[in-house]
Amino acid sequence: MKKLAFGMMRLPLLDENDESSVDFEQVNKMAELFLEKGFTFFDTAYPYHFGNCEVAFRKAVVERYPRDSYVIADKLPLFSITSEDQLEPIFSEQLERCGVDYFDYYLLHNVSGFSEKGFLDVDSFGFANKKKEEGKIKHLGLSTHGNAEYLDNILTMHPEMEFVLLQINYLDWESDGIESRKCYEVACKHNKPVLVMEPLKGGFLADVPPEAEKLMKDYNPDASV
């Protein structure tokens, strides 16, 4: 498997004022090209596009390609969870939206101070581990926007996590707020593989200020920013 993911959280829209109006036809073409180039990993999440990001995955991939030709990652929205009775309905809804019987990768979404009620007051980790035991999840991990100390504590409490998803790019590598390098080092300390989100910082690093672009082009005029 080539290690590049098709992120389905920010998709093209038919109406820029309506986040639910996903342009499914264009997404189909994007997914087709992605698979044609030999990539297989699709990444989605529960709340984006009011759930239509998961629906878009089903329409673009599941309904058009065999199950063994792609890998899907989805996430449990801890920041939306306040009680145990939400867990099963949300997970079942995700399977239905995505049109699959199991998730290849499943993450506790943004384990941090922002979402603590969703995993301290509710046993979301226990629920996810149960779903893995049932075969509904093949690989279980977490994503976080917390700092390195927070991540270290979480991985100490939950050594069963198989991998972590971290925000990593050259701008955030030494950031005091995001601590990309330090978080990466924590993951290595716990022997956890790292998946990367925000490599272009939401697109910002694909369209840098002119002064930064000049520095890059002076260094290597043939390379893109």
Protein Blocks (a to p, Z undefined) as FASTA:
>chain_A
ZZbdcdfkbccdfblklmklccfklmmmmmmmmmmnopabdcddfkggghpmmmmmmmmm
mmmpcfklcccdddddfklpcbfklmmmmmmmmmmmnopabdfbdcdehiafklmmmmmm
pcfklmmmmmmmnopafbdcdddfbdfklmmmmmmmmmmbmbdcddddfklmmgmklomm
mmmmmmmmnopacddehklgnolmmmccfklmmmmmmmmmmbcZZ
